[in-house]
Amino acid sequence: MKTTTENGLIKPLLLLYTRILAVIYFVGFAIWYAMADGLRDRSGTPLGADFINIYAAGVMALRGQASFVYSWPLHDQVEQAVVGYNLPYCSWHYPPMFLGLAVLVALVPYLWAFALYMAGGITAYGLVLWRLIPKGREYVWALAAFPGAFDNLINGQNGFMTTAMLGAGVLRLETQPWMAGVLFGLMSYKPQFFIVIPLMLAVGGYGRALLATFLTALGIMALSWAVFGTNTWLAFISSMPATQHLILEQSNGWQKIQSVFAWVRMWGGSVPFAYLVQGAVSGAALMISTYVWRRQASYPTRIAVLCAAMLLVTPYLLDYDLVILAVPIAMLTKQGIESGFLRGEKLLLVLLWLLPLVARNVGSYGVSLTPPLLALLLALCLRRSRTS
């Protein structure tokens, strides 16, 4: 048990350190933009880095070439044409449902598209997390300075959107299950994370939310088929083995991939053995998550174990996907403030908050922190389910 004096020191220190980190982010981001040469940043990649593959796919779809976005040489040519110089290829792996958003951003010039895309994502992320975090300036700054958010901003990634959909669905699941299901169904554009959600909805007895989730996922699939055609879906399906082999199994950037599969491969394990270990860990994560949901643990605990399982089950987890951790960190922190923290819980939440800041760097030295910390989050949720 912390003394009153110790508790009184935590909030000012949290406010100070998160403000410092947020200022560093802001200044660094401003310098990064100021030093850019046109669309090119100082590293030689486009501003927004990974956003180029979305923009190029949208350009192709507007030209009536939606099915060709899965032809990497043709997609690469469009990326080069958009930025006007040679750059490392950023491949397109999303299912056709995501082409709808790609078309929208490609309606305006690249820099405007990137600015609007990120502004929309940050706004949605902030509004949703504002509802989840405890009240207090120190927690607002902790949200603003979350390293997972900065990773998405600097890379032009869509983790803001994924986290906002997840968080908004979580906020509505108990009171508006149909709306929650719609939000969860929209997350099917990231199938590696989506798959765990309907499983837990079924286990938890959220029948209306489960039905809405499936109807929404099927609806946007049907809409993308109607708009972009059968050939686009066939091209996506045909591209999946190449994506699996070249991007996952034979990756040249294991430090970026944070899954158990990548950890085994990084240490020289064979592809079959990596899948075996990944399968075992995925099965254990689903079993623990199912147990916690069946015990009707507190709502924040169930959402936290859902998020941990979502991130552990997939073999393809990038460091910027860790922005999803904002949801369980916010909910468990609020629960701890209201009803008390378990032993070691505060430390784990701090480590999870810091994880996106260091995950890729320590991965360069052959160390993967993400699977062990996610496993500890599962263990924490298991403990909480037995005490609630």
ZANU-574946 format. One record per residue: x, y, z of N, C-alpha, C, CB in turn. Coordinates in steps of 0.2 Angstrom, whole numbers, plus 2048, in hexadecimal, padded with zeros to 3 digits. Glycine has a CB too. Layout:
N
XYZXYZXYZXYZ;...
//
This chain:
388
8047FA8008008008008048068007FB800806;80380B7FB8078117FB8058168008068147F4;80981A80380881F80880582580480E82180C;8018298087FE82F8058048338027FB83380B;80A83480580F8388028118357FB815838807;81282E7FB81482B7F580F82C7EF8158247F6;80882B7F180382C7EC8038347EA7FC82A7EF;8048387EE80483F7ED80A8417E88058447F3;80F83D7E881583F7E381383C7DC81B83C7E6;80F8377DB80E8347D580B8387D080A82D7D6;80683C7D18038407CC8078467CA7FC8437CF;80A8497CE80F84F7CC81484C7C78128537D1;8178467C981D8437C581A8417BE82083E7C9;81483E7BE81183C7B88108427B480A8387BA;80D8477B780C84D7B38128507B08088527B7;8178507B481E8537B182184F7AC8238547B7;8218487AD8258447A88218447A182683D7AB;81A8437A281684379C81684979880F84179D;81684F79B81785579881D85679481685B79D;82385479782985479482985078E82F852799;82784A78E82784578982284878382483E78B;81D84B78581884E78081C85377C812850783;81F85878082385D77D82885B778826862782;82C85677A83185377682E85076F83584D77A;82884D77082584A76A82385076581E84676C;82085576881E85B76482385E76181A860768;82986076482E86376183285F75C834865767;83285875E83585475983185375383684D75C;82B85375382685274D82785874981F851750;82785E74C82886574982E86574582786B74E;83486374883A86374583A85E73F84086174A;83785874083785373B83485673583384D73D;82E85A73682B85D73082F86372D82485F732;83286773183586D72F83B86B72B837871735;83E86572C84486372884385F72284985F72D;83C85E72183A85A71B83C85D71583385871B;83E85971083F85C70983985A704846859706;83485E70482E85D70082A85770483085A6F9;82985270182684C70482B8477088228486FF;83184970783684470A83984771183C843705;83984271683C84471C84384371C838840722;84784472284E84372285083C721850846728;84C83772284E83072184D82E71A84A82C726;84A83271684A83070F84382D70D84F82C70D;83F82D71283882A71183382F711836825717;82D82E70F82883370E82583571582283170A;82383C71682083E71C81A83971D81E84571C;81A83672381583272581782B72380E833721;81C82972081F82371F81A81E71C822820725;81781A72181281571E80C81771B811810724;80A81E71C80482071980482071180382771B;80A82070E80B82070780881A704812820705;80881470780480E7047FD80F704806808708;7FA8127097F38147097F18197037F0816710;7F581E7037F38236FE7F48206F77F88296FF;7F981D6F67FA81A6EF7F58156ED8018166EF;7F38116F27ED80C6F17E78106EF7EC8086F7;7E68166F27E081A6F17E081D6EA7DF81F6F6;7E681F6E87E78226E17E681C6DC7EF8246E0;7E88166DD7E78116D87DF80F6D87EB80B6DA;7DC80F6DE7D580D6DE7D18136DA7D280D6E5;7D38196DB7CF81F6D77D081E6D07D28256DA;7D681B6CE7D781A6C77D38136C47DE8196C5;7D08106C87CC80A6C67D18046C67CA80B6BF;7D78046CA7DC7FF6CB7DC7FC6D27E38026C9;7D67FB6D57D67F96DC7D97F26DC7CF7F96DE;7D87ED6D87DB7E76D87E27E66D87D87E26D3;7E57EC6D57EC7EC6D47F07EE6DA7EE7F06CE;7ED7F06DF7F07F36E57F47ED6E87EC7F66EA;7F27E76E77F57E16EA7FB7DE6E57F07DB6EB;7FC7E26DF8027E06DB8077E56DE8007E16D4;80C7E36E28117E76E58157EB6E08157E36E9;8177E86DA81B7ED6D68177F36D381D7E96D0;8107F26D280C7F76CF80B7FC6D58067F46CC;8097FA6DB8087FE6E080E8026E28067FA6E6;8147FF6E181B8026E281C8086DE8207FD6E2;81A8076D781B80C6D28168126D48198096CB;8108116D680C8176D880F81A6DE8058146DA;8128176E381581A6E981B81F6E78188156EE;81F81C6E28248206E08228266DC82981C6DB;81C8266D881A82B6D48178306D98148296CF;81382E6DE8108336E38168376E680D82F6E9;81B8356E98208396EC82583C6E88248346F1;8268396E182B83C6DD83283A6DE82A8436DD;8338346E183A8326E283A82B6E483E8366E7;8408276E48408206E584081F6ED84681D6E2;83C81B6EF83C81A6F783B8126F883681E6FA;83C8106FE83B8096FF8348076FF83E807706;8328016FC82B8006FB8277FF70182A7FA6F6;82180270281D8007088177FD70581B80770B;8167F67068117F270380B7F37068147EB703;8057F17027FE7F17047FC7EA7067FA7F46FF;7F97E970C7F77E370E7F07E37117FB7E0714;7ED7E87117E67E97147E17E57107E47F0715;7DC7E37137D67E070F7D27E670B7D17DC713;7CF7E47067CC7EA7027C77EE7057C87E66FC;7C47ED70B7C07F170F7C47F87107BE7EE716;7CA7F87117CE7FE7137CF80270D7D57FC716;7CE8007077CF8047017CA80A7017CE8006FB;7C48097047BF80F7057C38157087B980D709;7C681470D7C98197117CF81C70C7CC817718;7D38177097D98197057D681E6FF7DC813702;7D081C6FC7CE8206F77CC8276FA7C781D6F4;7CA8287007C882F7027CE8337037C482E709;7D38307067D98347077DD8367017DE83070C;7DC8326FC7DF8336F57DC8396F17E082D6F1;7D683B6F47D38406F07D68476F17CC8416F3;7DB8486F67DF84E6F77E684D6F67DD8516FD;7EA8526F57F18516F57F484E6FB7F58586F4;7FA84B6FA7FD8466FF7FE8497068048446FD;80184F70680285270D7FB85471080685870C;7F685670D7F08587107EC8517127EB85B70B;7ED84C70E7EA84670F7ED8437167EB84170A;7F48437167F784171C7F58457237FF84171C;7F584C7227F38507287EB84E72A7F3857726;7E784E7257E084C7277DF84572A7DB84D721;7E38407277E283A7297E58397307E7835725;7EA83C7327ED83C7397E984073E7F483E739;7E684673B7E284A7407DC8467427E185173C;7D984373D7D383F73E7D483A7437D083D738;7D98367427DB8317467DD83374D7E182D743;7E183874E7E283B7557DC83D7587E8840754;7D88417557D28437587CD83E75A7CE848753;7CC8387567C88337587CB82F75E7C782E753;7D282E75E7D682B7637D582F76A7DD82A762;7D68367697D683A76F7CF83A7727D884176E;7CA83B76E7C383B7717C18357747BE83D76B;7C282F7727C18297757C482877B7C2823770;7CB82977B7CF8277817CD82C7867D782877F;7CB8327857C983778A7C483478E7C783E787;7BF83078B7BA82D78F7BC8277937B482B78A;7C28247927C481F7957C982079B7C881A790;7CD82679A7D282779F7CF82A7A57D782C79C;7D38297AB7D182D7B17D18347B07D582B7B7;7CD8387B47CD83F7B37D38427B77C78427B6;7D68477B47DC84A7B77E184C7B27DF8457BC;7E48527B37E98547AD7EF84F7AC7EC85B7B0;7F184C7B17F78477B07F58417AC7F98447B7;7EF83F7AC7ED83A7A77EB83C7A07E68367AA;7E984279F7E88457997EF8467967E584C799;7F48487997FB8487977FE84279580084C79B;7FC83D7997FF8367987FC8337927FD83179E;7F58357907F283378A7F68367847EB83478A;7F783D7857FA84177F80183E77E7FA848781;80583C78380C83A78280D83378181083D788;80782F78180882878080C82677A80182477F;81282377B81682177581381E76F81C81D777;80E81A77180B81676B80781B76780581176E;8058217698028267658078297607FE82B769;80D82A76381282E75F81582975A818830764;81582375B81781E75681381E750817817759;80C81E75180781F74C80882574880081E74E;80982B74C80983174980F83274480A83774E;81583074681B83074281B82B73C82182F747;81882673D81882173881282173381881A73B;80D826735807827730803820731809828729;80281D7367FF8177377F781873980281273C;7F38127397EC81373B7EA8107427E880F735;7EF8107467EE80D74D7E98127507F480C750;7E981874F7E581D7527DD81A7517E6824750;7DC81974A7D58177487D381074C7D5816741;7D880B74C7D780574F7D58067567DC80074E;7D980A75A7D880B7617D280E7627DE80E764;7D081375E7CA81775F7C481375E7CA81D75A;7C480E7597BE80A7587BD80575E7BF806751;7C38027607C37FE7667C080176C7CA7FB767;7C380776D7C180B7737BA80D7737C6811774;7B880F76D7B181176D7AC80B76E7B0815766;7AE80676B7AA80076C7AA7FD7737AD7FA767;7AF7FE7767B07FC77D7AB8017827B77FD780;7AB8077807A780C78479F80A7837A8813781;79D80777D79680677C7947FF77D795809775;7987FB77E7967F477E7917F278379C7EF77F;7917F578978D7F378E7867F778D78F7F5795;7867FD78A78080178A77D80178278180878C;78180077D77F8017767827FB772781808773;7807F57747847EF7717847EF7697817E9773;77E7F276677E7F275F7837F775C7777F475C;7847FD75F78980175D7907FF75E788808760;7917FC7647987F97657997F47607987F576C;7957EF75E7967EA7597987ED7527907E6758;7957F37507967F674A79E7F974A7927FC749;7A07FC7507A67FE7517AB7F87517A7802757;7AA7F37547AE7ED7547AF7EA74D7AC7E8759;7A97EA7497A97E77427AD7EB73E7A27E7740;7AE7F273F7B27F673A7B97F473B7B17FD73C;7BB7F17417C27EF7427C47E973E7C37EE74A;7BF7E773A7C17E17367C67E27317BB7DE733;7C77E972F7CD7EB72B7D47E972D7CC7F2729;7D47E77347DA7E47377D87DE7397DD7E973C;7D87D97357D57D27377DA7CF73D7D57CD731;7E07D073D7E47CD7427E37CF7497EC7CF741;7DF7D574A7DD7D77507D67D57517DE7DE751;7D27D674C7CB7D574C7C87CE74F7C87D7745;7CC7C974D7CA7C274E7C87C17557CF7BD74C;7CB7C475A7CA7C27617C47C57647D07C5765;7C27CB7617BC7CF7647B67CB7637BB7D5760;7B47C875E7AD7C475E7AE7BE7627AC7C2757;7B47BB7637B47B57677B37B776F7BB7B2767;7B57BD7717B47BF7787AD7C17797B97C477A;7AA7C47737A37C677479E7C07747A17CA76D;7A07BB77179C7B577279D7B277979E7B076C;7A37B277B7A47AF7827A07B37877AC7AF783;7A17BA78679D7BE78B7967BF78B7A07C578B;7937BC78678C7BC7857897C27827897BB78B;78D7C677E78B7CC77B7887CB7747917D177B;7827C77747807C576D77E7CA76877A7C176F;77B7D076B7797D57667807D97637757DA769;7857DA76778B7DD76578E7D876078F7DE76B;78E7D17627917CC75D78E7CD7567917C5760;7877CD7567847CD7507857D374C77C7CC751;7867D974F7877DF74C78E7DF7497867E5751;7937DC74D79A7DB74B79A7D874479E7D8750;7977D27447977CE73E7947D17387947C773F;78E7D473A78A7D773478E7DD7317837DA737;7927E17367957E773379C7E472F7987EB739;79F7DF7327A57DD72E7A37DA7277A87D7732;79D7D672779B7D47217987D971C7957CF722;7957DE71F7937E471B7987E871878F7E9720;79E7E971B7A37ED7187A77E97137A87F071D;7A77E27147AA7DE70F7A67DE7097AB7D7712;79F7DE70A79B7DE70479B7E47007947DC706;79B7EA70479C7F07017A27F16FD79B7F6706;7A87EF7007AE7EF6FC7AE7EB6F67B47ED701;7AB7E56F67AA7E16F07A67E46EB7A77DA6F2;7A07E86ED79C7EB6E87A07F16E57967EE6EC;7A47F56E97A77FB6E67AE7F96E27A97FF6EC;7B27F46E57B87F36E27B97EC6DE7BD7F36E7;7B37E86DE7B37E36DA7B67DC6DD7B67E46D4;7B47D76D97B67D06DB7BE7CF6DB7B27CB6D7;7C07D26D57C77D16D47CC7D46D97C97D56CD;7C97D96DD7CD7DC6E27CE7D76E87CA7E36E4;7C87D46EA7C87CF6EF7CC7C96ED7C17CD6F1;7CC7C76E77D07C16E57D77C36E57CE7BF6DE;7D97C96E37E07CB6E37E37CC6EB7E17D26E0;7DE7CE6EF7E07CE6F67E27C76F97DB7D16FA;7DD7C26F77DE7BB6FA7E47B86F77D87B76F8;7E67BA6F07EB7B76ED7F27BA6F07EB7B86E5;7F27C06F27F87C36F57F97C16FC7F77CB6F5;7F57BE6FF7F67BC7067FC7B77077F07B9709;7FD7B27038037AE70580A7B27048037A8700;80A7B66FF8107BA6FE8117BF7048107BE6F8;80C7C270680C7C670C80F7C27128057C970E;80C7BC71380E7B87198157B67198097B2719;8177B471381E7B27128237B771281F7AE70B;8227BD70F8277C270E8277C77148267C6707;8217C97168207CE71B8217CB72281A7D271A;81E7C572381E7C272A8247BD72B8187BF72B;8247B87278287B27288307B47268267AC724;8317B87218387BA71F8397C17208397B8718;8367C47258377CB72783F7CD7278337CD72D;8407D37258477D67268477DB72C84A7D9720;8417DB7308417E073583D7DD73B83D7E6733;8407D873E83D7D574483C7DA74A8417CF746;8417DF74A8407E37508397E77508467E8750;8367E874A8307EB74982A7E774B82F7EE742;82B7E074A8257DC74B8267D97528257D6746;8207DA7568207D975D81D7D376081D7DF761;81C7CE75B8187C875D81D7C375F8147C6757;81A7BE76281D7B87648217B475E8197B3768;81D7B47598207B17538267B575181B7B274D;8267BB75182C7BF74F8327BE75482B7C674E;8307BD75A8357BC75F8397B675E8327BC766;8357B075C8387AA75B83D7AA7548337A475A;83A7AE74F83E7AE7498447B374A83A7B1744;8447B874E8497BC75084F7B87538477C2754;84D7B37578537AF75A8557A97568507AD761;8537A97508557A474B85079E74B85B7A174D;84B79E74E84679874D843797746840799752;84279174483F79073E83879373D83F78973C;83579373782E79673682979173982D79772F;82A78A73882578673C82578674382677F73A;82B78774682C78774D82978E750833787750;82A79374C82779A74E81F79A74E82979F749;81C79674981579574981379174F813792742;81778C75081578875681478C75D81A782757;81A79075E81A793764814799764821797765;81379C75E80E7A175E80779E75F80E7A4757;80679875C80079575D7FF7937657FF78E759;80479176880378F76F80279577380A78C772;80579B7728047A17767FD7A47748097A6774;7FB7A376E7F47A676C7EF7A276F7F37A5764;7F079B76F7EB7977737EA79977A7ED790772;7F079A77D7F079B7857ED7A27867F779B787;7EE7A77817EB7AE7827E47AD7827EE7B277D;7E17A977D7DA7A977C7D77A57827D97A5775;7DA7A07847D779C78A7D77A17907DC79678C;7DC7A57917DC7A97977D67AF7967E37AD798;7D67B27907D17B778F7CA7B47907D27B9788;7C97AE78D7C27AA78E7C17A97957C27A478A;7C67A77997C57A67A07C27AC7A47CB7A37A3;7C67B27A27C57B87A57BE7BB7A47CA7BE7A4;7BC7BA79D7B57BC79B7B07B879E7B57BC793;7B17B279F7AC7AD7A17AB7AE7A97AD7A67A0;7B07B17AC7AF7B27B37AC7B97B57B67B27B7;7AA7BC7AF7A77C37B07AB7C77B57A07C27B3;7B17C77B37B67CC7B77B37D37B57BD7CB7B5;7B67D87B97B57DF7B87B57E17B07B97E47BC;7B27E67AE7B27E77A77B97EA7A57AD7ED7A6;7BC7EE7A97C37F07A67C87EA7A67C67F57AB;7C77E57AA7CB7DF7AA7CA7DB7A47CA7DB7B0;7C37DA7A27C27D779C7C47DA7967BA7D679B;7C47E17957C67E478F7CE7E478F7C47EC790;7D17E47957D87E47957DB7DD7937DB7E579C;7D77D87957DA7D17927D87D078B7D67CC797;7D27D37897D17D37827D67D677D7CA7D6780;7D97DC7807DE7E077C7E57DC77C7DF7E777F;7E67D97827EC7D57827EC7CF77E7ED7D278A;7E67CB77D7E57C67797E67C87727DF7C277A;7E37CE7707E37D07697EA7D17677DF7D7769;7EE7D476B7F57D57697FA7CF7697F87DA76E;7F87CA76D7FC7C476E7FA7BF7697FB7C1775;7F47BE7677F27B97627F57BA75B7EA7B9762;7F67C07597F87C17528007C07517F67C874F;8027BD74C8097BC74B80C7C374880B7B7746;8077C77458097CD7428077D37468067CE73B;80B7D574A80A7DB74F8107E074E8097D8756;80F7E674C8147EB74B8147EF7518137EF745;81A7F375281A7F77588157FC7598227F9759;8137FF75380F80575380780275580F80874D;8067FB7548007F97567FF7F975E7FF7F2754;8047FA7618047FA76980080076B80B7FA76C;7FE8047677FA80A7697F380776C7F880F763;7F180176A7EB7FE76D7EC7FD7757EA7F776A;7F27FD7777F37FC77E7F08027827FA7FC780;7EF80877F7EC80E7827E580C7857EB81477D;7E18087827DB8067857DB80278C7D7801780;7DF7FD78C7DF7F97937E37FD7987E37F3792;7E88017967EC80579B7E780A79E7F2809797;7E380E79A7DE81379C7D980F7A17DB816797;7D680A79F7D18077A37D38047A97CD80179F;7D98007A97DC7FD7AF7DE8037B47E27F97AE;7E18087B17E380E7B67DD8117B97E78137B2;7D88127B57D18157B87CF8107BE7CC8167B3;7CF8097BC7CC8047C17D08047C77CC7FD7BE;7D78057C67DB8057CC7DA80B7D17E38047CA;7D98107CE7D88167D27D28167D67D881D7CD;7CD8137D37C68127D67C680D7DB7C18117D1;7C98077DA7C88017DE7CF7FF7E17C57FC7DB;7D48027DF7DB7FF7E27DF7FB7DD7DA7FB7E8;7E57FC7DD7EA7F87D87EC7F27DB7F07FD7D6;7ED7ED7D77F07E77DA7F87E87DA7EF7E17D5;7FB7E47DE8027E47DF8067E37D88057DF7E4;80A7E87D680E7E87D080A7EB7CA8107E17CE;8037EC7CB7FF7EF7C58027F57C27F87EF7C7;8037FA7C78058017C480C8007C08078057CA;8107FC7C38177FB7BF8157F87B881B7F77C3;8117F37B880F7F07B180C7F57AC80B7EA7B2;8087F97AF8047FE7AB8098037A87FF8027AF;80E8057AC81480A7AA8188077A581880C7B0;81A8007A681E7FD7A181A7FC79A8207F67A3;8137FB79A80F7FA79480F8017918087F8796;80E80679580E80D79281580F78E80D812797;81A80D79182180E78E82380978882680E793;81F8047888217FF78382280177C81C7F9783;81D80577981E80777282480B77181880B770;82680F77682C81377683380F77582D81777C;8338097778398067778397FF77483B80477E;8337FD7728327F676F8377F576982B7F576D;8377F976483B7F875E8427F975F8397FE759;8447FE76484B7FF76584E7F876884C805769;84B7F676D84E7F077184D7EA76C84A7EF777;8487EA7688487E476384E7E475E8427E575F;8517EA75D8577EA75985D7E675C8597F1758;85C7E57638627E176685F7DA7688637E576D;85A7D87648587D17658537D076B85E7CC765;8517D576E84D7D47748457D777384F7D977A;8417D377483A7D47738367D577A8367CF76F;8347DB77C8317DC7828297DB7828327E3784;8267DC77C81F7DC77B81C7D577D81D7DD774;81E7CF77B81A7C977D81A7C878581D7C377A;8207C97888207C878F81C7CD7938277C9792;81C7D47918177D97948107D77938197E0792;80E7D578D8077D378B8057CD7908067D2784;80A7C87908097C27958077C579C80E7BD794;80B7CA79E80A7CC7A58037D07A68107D17A7;8017D37A07FB7D67A07F57D17A17FA7DA79A;7F67CB79D7F17C579E7F17C37A57F37C0799;7F77C27A87F77C07AF7F47C47B47FF7BF7B1;7F57CB7B27F27D07B77EA7CF7B67F47D77B5;7E77CF7B07E07CE7AF7DE7C87B27DF7CE7A8;7E27C27B27E07BC7B57DF7BD7BD7E57B67B4;7E47C07C07E47C27C77DE7C67C97EA7C57C9;7DC7CB7C57D77CF7C67D07CC7C67D77D57C1;7D07C77C17C97C37C07C87BF7C67CA7BF7BA;7CD7BD7CA7CD7B87CF7CB7BC7D67D37B47D0;7CC7C37D67CB7C77DC7C57CB7DB7D17CB7DD;7C27CB7D57BC7D07D47B67CC7D67BC7D27CD;
//
